[in-house]
Amino acid sequence: MKNLALENRAIKFDDVVGQKEIVKGIRSKIVTNSLSNVLLFKGPTGTGKTTLAFLTAMALNCKNLQADGNPCCVCDSCKSIINQSFNRDVILFDGSTLSAKSEVIDLFSTIDSPPLFDKNKVIIIEEADQLSEGAKNSFLKIFERRLNNVYFILLSMKFKGIPDAIQSRCQVYNFSYLSIQELMFALKNLLEKENLWNSSEIPEDFKFAGLGLISSLAKGSLREAVQTLERCITEKIFDNEGITKIVQGVDEATVDAILGKIVKKDLSFVEDILEYKDFFEIYTLVYTFVQKVIIYAKTSYSSSTSDYFNKKLAYYANNHFPLFNSLLAIFDEIQKTNFIYGKSASLNFVLKVLSLLEGDTQQLKRMR
């Protein structure tokens, strides 16, 4: 089966899911030829930053730009971006690898030469927060110059990853998580586009309850929602339990084992977290488990139908509530400082839990 996320990337501003104010603003500036030469798209993964960057590049170089700001999607410039066979005037960089001095010098020479194929040169830098300090300083010098027929689009998932000096020279667009309603609507449209909405292969209840569950588990990310839908269709998984397992991947026993070690002050929990194959997955599931314990402690409510899981919730809530409350506070603190889940958040969590456990140990010694 083809990659639904890539095959169904929006190629017109009308097709973008969510981010209505951002789309409206960019279209307006393109139509009036008043778009800033340096743009910064900041926000969570899967919310449309790369898609909007490609669309903006298409509109800036489209040979037959529509009156409403939409690209024509049929000229050579548009096709090169739609097919991601970028020509030499639309350049895509990965900020995490753009650190060598020679690469930055090459970029300088690229900017100084006129466009070869299109009206403008458009330079898209993904993971711009991962640029080396030297590269950031070089870009700052570039942005201080008068740019003719050159546009930069910086993409970043971290609010604090781009220096203020660079941000002050950018038109900044803050992308937000997509709503469950927006995700459901997008998934329905995708199934219709793929001629699957009326297919007998897709159960009727999946079209509503299933898409709703996928959307609620996607954490506001269209990419994650589409990838989950693709697996459901490919593997013919349409029940709620199966959908949840696709998204979560880790069973409750794995998370319970990690939290059980934390409760016992067994420091081998560190290895369990750091050696797991997916930092995002394990971090998110431990966080969710802790939240459920707190909710259960306050309301005796559990959404799980598993007796084993409910007994574990009751055990932790009744016997270790202060510790779990502290764990939740750690997660909340990390959320404020780490915009992206992943290895940095997992490491931060481990260090803070170790500090918490050390504090508990010292307190017990003083009490004795």
N, C-alpha and C positions, 0 to 999 in steps of 0.2 A: 504493500500500500504506500502511496506517495506521502511525503511529509506535509500534513495538512497545514501546519503553522506557516511553513515557508510558501507553499503553493497558494495559500489564501491571504497572503500579506496585502494590505490595502494598497491600491495603486492610484486612488483618487482621494482627495480630502473628504469627499462625501462618504467614503467607505470606512473611515477611521472609527474605531470603537472608543467611546468616551472622550475625555480631554476636549470637550466642546469649545471652551473659551480659548484654549491654546490654538486649536485648529482655526477658529474664527479670526484670531489675531494675526496668525501667520498668513492666512489667505488674503486678509485685508491689506497687509503690508506688501505682499507680492503684487497685488493688483495695482497698488498706488506706487510701486517701485520705491518703497521706503524701508525695506527690510535692513536691519542692522547687519554689518559685515561679520560680526562675531556673535554666535548664538550659543547658549548653554542650556541643554535639556537635562534637568535633574529629576530623579525619581526612582521608584522601585523597579525591579526587573519585571519584564512582561507587560509594561503599561503603555508601550507605543513609542518609546524614544527613538529607536532605530528606524522604525517605520516612518515616523514624521521627518526624520533626517533625510531618508531616501526621497520622500515625497517633496520636501523642500528643494532638494537638489534637482529633482525632475522639473519642478515648476520654474526654477531659476534658469534652466537651460532649454526648456521646451521650445521647439521650433514653431509650435502652433498653440500657444497658451490660450486657454479658454477665458472668456470674459469674467467668469466667477473665480478665477485663480486655479482651477483644476488643470493639470497637465493633460495633453492629448492622448498620451499612452501609446502612440503609434509611430512617432518620429524616431530617428536613430538614437537621439539623446535619451529619450524616455525608455526605449527598449533596452539600451545598454544597462540601465539601472534596474529595470524590472527583471532582467535576466541575470543581474549581478555580474555582468561581464564589463566592469567599469572601464571607461576609456581614460585617457591620460589627463582629462580635465576634471574628473570626479575621482578623488583619491580617498581610499578608506584605510585608516591606520588603527592599530591596536595600541592604546596608550601604554600598556604594560610592557611592550617591547620597543616602543619608540624612546630609547634612552641614550643610544650611542651618539656621540658628537657628530659623527659623519652623517647619520640619518637626519639630524636637525639641520646640518649645513645643506644637505640635498634638498630639504624642504624649503629653506631660504631661497635657493636657486630656482626652485619650482615656482615660488610666488613671484619672483622678479621677472619671469618670462611670461609672455601673453598666452591666453588660451589657444590651443591648437585646433580643437574641433568645435567648441561651443562658445556661448557668449561669456560664460564665467567659469572660473575654477572654483570647485567646491571641495573642501577638505574636511572629511568627517573623522573625528577621533573618538573611538570607543574607549571606555574605561579611562577617561581623561584624568581621573583622580589618581591613577597609577603611574602617571608620568614621573620621571625622575626630577629631582630638584633643578638640575641643570636644564632639562627640557622645559620645565615650567618657566624658568627665568628667560629662556630663549623665546618662548611664545609670548611672554609679557612684552618683550622688545618688539616682536612682530605686531602685536595688537596696538602698540603705541604709534605705529606708522599709519599713514593714509593708505588704505587698501583699495585698489582699483580693480574691479572685476574679479575679486577674490573673496570667497566666503568661507568662514570656519564654523563648523557645528561640533561642539564638544558634548559628549554624552557621559553622564556620571550617575552612579547609584548612591553616592555618598554626599550628603549635604556639606560635610566639612572637608571633603577631599580636594576642593579647588580653592586656592588662596584668594583672599578678599581682593587683592590687587588685580587678579585676572577677572574675577566676577564683576568688578566695578566697570570693566571694559566690555562686558557682554550684555546682550539682551537675554535675561534669564527667564526660563519657562519651567515652572515647578509642576511635574507630573504627579498625579494622585492615583491611589489604588482604584481599580474599576469596581463598580458596585455589582452585587449578585445579579440584579436585573439586567445590567449592561452585558454581563458575561453570558447569561442565559439567552438573551436576544442574539448575541453574536454566534453562539453555538447552534441555535435554531437556523439562522441564516446559512451557516456553514453546511449543515445537513441538507438544507434545501438546494444549495449550490451544487453539492455532490450527488444530488438525486437520491438521497437516502431518507429524507423526511417521510415519504410515503412508502418506503420499502418495507416489505414484510419481514425483513431481517431485523428491524428495529422495533422492539416491543412498545406498545402505546404508553405504558406507564413510565418507560425510560425517557420518553420525549419530554416529560414534565418533571416527575419526581427525580429521575436520574440526572437530567441536566441541571436541576436545582441543586442536587447534592454535589455534583462536580463543581458548580459555580461557587458554592459556599466553602468548599475545601481548597479552592484555587488561590486563596490569600490575595485576591485582587489582581491576579496575573492572568492575562488572556493567554499567554504562551503556555502556562501550566494547565489551564483549563482545556485548551485544544489538544495538548499532548495526552492528557488523561482520556479525553474523548476518543482520540485515535487508538489508544490501547484498548479501550472498551469495545470499539467496533472490531478491531483486528482479532482480539482474543474472545470476542462474543461474551463479554462480562457486562451484564445489565442489572444485576441486583445490588442493593445498597451496600451489603457487606463486601462484595467483590470490588465495588468502586472505591470504598474506603481503604481496602487493602492496597489497591493500586497507588493511591495517593500517599498513604502512610508508609507502606513498605516494611516497617518494623513492627513486630507483634508486641502486644501489651506486656508479655513476659520479659522481653528484652529491656524495656523501659523500667519495668518494676524492679528488675535485677539491679539496674544502675542506682535507682533511688533507694533500694534496700541497702546497698553498700554505703551510700551517703549517710543513711540513718545510723548504721553501725560504725561509722567513721572508718570504713575500710577504703583506704586510698587507692585500691586497684580500680575504683570507678573511673579514675583518670584515664587509664588504658582503654577501658571499655568505650569511652567517648572518643578519644583521640585516634583510636585504631579503627573506628567504624568507617565504612567506605564513603559515607555521605554526611558531611558535617551539617549541612542544612537540614537533612532529614532527622538526624538524631537530636539536634538542638531543639527543633520545632516540636518534636514529639514529647521530649522531657518537659518542655515548657507547657504544652497542652495538658499533660498528666498532672503537673503541679497545680495548674489552674482548676482542674476538675476536683482535686482534693480540697482546695479552698472552698469551692462552691458547695461540695458535699458537706463540709464542716459547718457551713453557715445555713444550708437549706435542706440537707439530707436528700438532695436531688442528684440523680445520675441518669444520663442519657443512654448508658450502656445496658444491654440485655444479658451481659455475661455475669453470672453469679460470682465467679472467681474475681472478676474485675471490681465488682461492687464491694466484695468483702475486703479487697485491698484498699479501696477508697475509704471504707469505714475504719480500717486499721490505722492508716496514716492520719486520718482526720481526728480520730479519738486519742491517739497516743503520741503523735508527733506534729501537732498543729503549729506550734511556735516555729519549729524548724522549717516547715513548708511555707509558712508565712514569710520567713526570712529568704527562702529560695525564690519566692514570687517577687520580693522586693529587689533581689539581684537581677532577675529577668527584666523587671521594669526599668531598672537603672541602665542595663545594657541596651534596651530598646531606644533610650534617649541618646546614646552615644554611638551606636552601631546601626546605621541605616539599613545595612544589608546583613541578612543572616549568613552564616557560613563559618569558615575556620576562625576568623578573628573573634566572632561572637562566642564560639564554642570555647576557645582558649580563655577568653575573658571570663566566661562562666566558671570554668574549671578553677582559675586562679582565685576568683571571689569565693567559691565554695570552700576551697582549701583554707583561705583566710578565715572564713566563718567557722569552720570546724576547729581550727587552731585556737580561735577565740573561745569557743565552748570548752575546749580542753583546759585552757589556762584558768577559766572561771571555776571549773570543777576542782582544780588543784588548790585555788585560793579558798574555796569553801571547805576543803578538808583541813 
